[in-house]
């Protein structure tokens, strides 16, 4: 049975997201999206009057929302370290499932020069900011000072995205596992330090 014409918009967005992950923004053309999705050519400008740029921008937003939902699920853990561990494990599993072919569609847009469509970089930036805000809120709930919470949130997102790139290049989960371990230890130390009551870390006085 052929796909219903009414779902062609959703199919094109899903295909755009997949192609961004595998090939990057510049290689995600309308022809490639149509071939991947099987959508009719005449539906492109009906659903996306802004053409390829609108399609990519909406696919970035869709990917960001999808990941935000997964992050929110991870945030249900009582332990913030467990939540971050789950975030890294999620990306590790996705890389393995995709045979290291696909990365993050948000990065695919963010790292390319899009002089003809600067709004794409802004869209990617907004997605990353949303992820950072989610982790910041998590750390704040566990008594980290706001400035430290924001720095650690930025570190978590940056470390994950960098590890995705290394894993794809090396065809191995080792970079993700190494980064996840270091971030885990850093968070344990940060949270333990902030939970320690004032005066609990007493100084040793020399014996007289």
C-alpha positions as CSV (number, residue, x, y, z in Angstrom):
1,X,0.0,0.0,0.0
2,X,1.4,3.4,-0.9
3,X,1.8,6.1,1.8
4,X,-1.1,8.4,2.3
5,X,-0.6,11.8,0.7
6,X,-1.8,13.5,3.9
7,X,1.3,12.3,5.8
8,X,3.8,13.5,3.2
9,X,4.8,16.5,5.3
10,X,5.7,14.4,8.3
11,X,7.6,12.0,6.1
12,X,9.6,14.8,4.5
13,X,10.5,16.2,7.9
14,X,11.6,12.8,9.3
15,X,13.7,12.2,6.2
16,X,15.2,15.7,6.4
17,X,16.2,14.9,10.0
18,X,17.7,11.6,9.0
19,X,19.7,13.1,6.1
20,X,21.0,15.9,8.3
21,X,22.3,13.4,10.8
22,X,24.0,11.3,8.1
23,X,25.1,13.9,5.5
24,X,24.9,17.4,7.0
25,X,22.9,20.4,5.9
26,X,24.5,21.3,2.6
27,X,24.0,17.7,1.3
28,X,20.3,17.7,2.4
29,X,18.7,18.7,-0.8
30,X,15.1,18.6,-1.8
31,X,15.8,15.9,-4.3
32,X,17.4,13.7,-1.6
33,X,14.5,14.4,0.8
34,X,12.0,13.4,-1.9
35,X,13.9,10.2,-2.8
36,X,14.3,9.2,0.9
37,X,10.7,10.0,1.9
38,X,8.9,8.9,-1.2
39,X,6.8,12.1,-1.0
40,X,5.4,13.6,-4.2
41,X,7.4,16.5,-5.7
42,X,4.4,18.7,-5.9
43,X,3.9,18.6,-2.1
44,X,7.2,20.3,-1.3
45,X,6.2,23.9,-1.8
46,X,2.6,23.2,-0.7
47,X,3.9,22.1,2.7
48,X,7.1,24.2,2.7
49,X,6.6,27.4,0.8
50,X,10.1,28.5,2.1
51,X,11.6,25.5,0.3
52,X,14.7,23.7,1.5
53,X,15.6,26.2,4.2
54,X,12.2,26.0,5.8
55,X,12.3,22.2,5.7
56,X,15.7,22.1,7.4
57,X,14.7,24.7,10.0
58,X,11.5,22.7,10.9
59,X,13.5,19.4,11.0
60,X,16.0,21.0,13.4
61,X,13.1,22.1,15.7
62,X,11.6,18.6,15.5
63,X,14.8,16.9,16.3
64,X,15.4,19.3,19.2
65,X,11.9,18.6,20.6
66,X,12.5,14.9,20.3
67,X,15.7,15.0,22.2
68,X,14.2,17.4,24.7
69,X,11.6,14.8,25.4
70,X,14.3,12.1,26.0
71,X,16.1,14.5,28.3
72,X,13.0,15.2,30.2
73,X,12.5,11.4,30.7
74,X,16.1,11.1,32.0
75,X,15.4,14.0,34.4
76,X,12.8,11.9,36.2
77,X,15.7,10.1,38.0
78,X,16.0,11.2,41.6
79,X,19.8,11.3,41.2
80,X,21.0,14.0,38.8
81,X,24.2,12.0,38.1
82,X,22.0,9.1,37.1
83,X,20.1,11.4,34.8
84,X,23.3,12.6,33.1
85,X,24.6,9.0,32.9
86,X,21.3,8.1,31.1
87,X,21.8,11.0,28.6
88,X,25.2,9.8,27.6
89,X,24.0,6.1,27.4
90,X,21.2,7.2,25.2
91,X,23.6,8.7,22.7
92,X,26.0,5.8,22.9
93,X,23.1,3.4,22.1
94,X,21.9,5.6,19.2
95,X,25.4,5.6,17.7
96,X,25.6,1.8,17.8
97,X,22.1,1.3,16.4
98,X,23.0,3.6,13.5
99,X,26.3,1.9,12.9
100,X,28.1,5.2,13.6
101,X,26.7,6.7,10.4
102,X,24.4,9.3,12.0
103,X,25.3,12.1,14.3
104,X,23.3,15.0,15.8
105,X,21.2,16.9,13.2
106,X,21.6,20.1,15.3
107,X,25.3,20.0,15.1
108,X,25.1,19.3,11.4
109,X,23.4,22.6,11.0
110,X,25.4,24.5,13.6
111,X,28.8,23.8,12.2
112,X,28.1,24.8,8.6
113,X,28.3,28.3,7.2
114,X,24.8,29.2,6.1
115,X,25.2,32.8,4.9
116,X,22.0,32.5,2.8
117,X,20.1,31.3,5.9
118,X,21.5,32.6,9.1
119,X,18.3,31.6,10.9
120,X,19.5,28.0,10.7
121,X,22.3,28.7,13.1
122,X,20.0,30.6,15.4
123,X,17.6,27.6,15.4
124,X,20.4,25.2,16.3
125,X,21.5,27.6,19.0
126,X,18.0,27.8,20.5
127,X,17.9,24.0,20.6
128,X,21.2,23.7,22.5
129,X,20.1,26.5,24.8
130,X,17.0,24.5,25.6
131,X,19.0,21.4,26.5
132,X,21.3,23.5,28.7
133,X,18.4,25.0,30.5
134,X,17.0,21.6,31.2
135,X,20.3,20.4,32.8
136,X,20.7,23.7,34.6
137,X,17.2,23.3,36.2
138,X,18.2,19.8,37.2
139,X,21.4,20.9,38.9
140,X,19.7,23.8,40.6
141,X,17.1,21.4,42.1
142,X,20.0,19.7,43.8
143,X,21.4,22.8,45.4
144,X,24.2,23.7,43.0
145,X,24.9,27.5,42.8
146,X,23.3,28.9,39.6
147,X,26.6,29.9,38.0
148,X,28.1,26.4,38.6
149,X,24.9,24.8,37.4
150,X,25.0,26.7,34.1
151,X,28.6,25.9,33.5
152,X,28.1,22.2,34.2
153,X,25.0,22.2,31.9
154,X,27.0,23.7,29.1
155,X,29.8,21.1,29.7
156,X,27.4,18.2,29.6
157,X,26.0,19.2,26.2
158,X,29.4,20.1,24.8
159,X,30.9,16.9,26.0
160,X,28.1,14.8,24.6
161,X,28.2,16.5,21.2
162,X,32.0,16.3,21.0
163,X,32.0,12.6,21.9
164,X,29.4,11.9,19.2
165,X,31.8,13.4,16.6
166,X,34.8,11.4,18.0
167,X,32.7,8.2,18.1
168,X,31.7,8.6,14.5
169,X,35.3,9.3,13.4
170,X,36.7,6.4,15.3
171,X,33.8,4.0,14.8
172,X,33.8,3.2,18.5
173,X,31.9,4.0,21.6
174,X,35.1,4.5,23.5
175,X,35.1,8.3,23.4
176,X,31.6,8.5,24.7
177,X,32.3,6.1,27.5
178,X,35.4,8.0,28.5
179,X,33.7,11.3,28.5
180,X,30.7,9.9,30.3
181,X,33.0,8.6,33.1
182,X,34.8,11.9,33.5
183,X,31.6,13.9,33.6
184,X,30.1,11.4,36.1
185,X,33.1,11.8,38.4
186,X,33.0,15.6,38.1
187,X,29.3,15.7,38.9
188,X,29.7,13.4,41.9
189,X,32.4,15.7,43.3
190,X,30.5,18.9,42.6
191,X,27.3,17.7,44.2
192,X,29.0,16.2,47.2
193,X,30.9,19.4,47.8
194,X,27.7,21.6,47.6
195,X,25.8,19.2,49.9
196,X,28.6,19.3,52.5
197,X,27.4,21.5,55.4
198,X,29.5,24.6,56.3
199,X,32.1,23.7,58.8
200,X,31.9,20.0,57.9
201,X,35.3,20.2,56.2
202,X,37.2,21.1,59.3
203,X,40.9,22.0,59.1
204,X,43.4,19.9,61.0
205,X,45.3,21.9,63.6
206,X,48.8,20.9,64.4
207,X,49.2,19.0,67.7
208,X,50.8,21.1,70.4
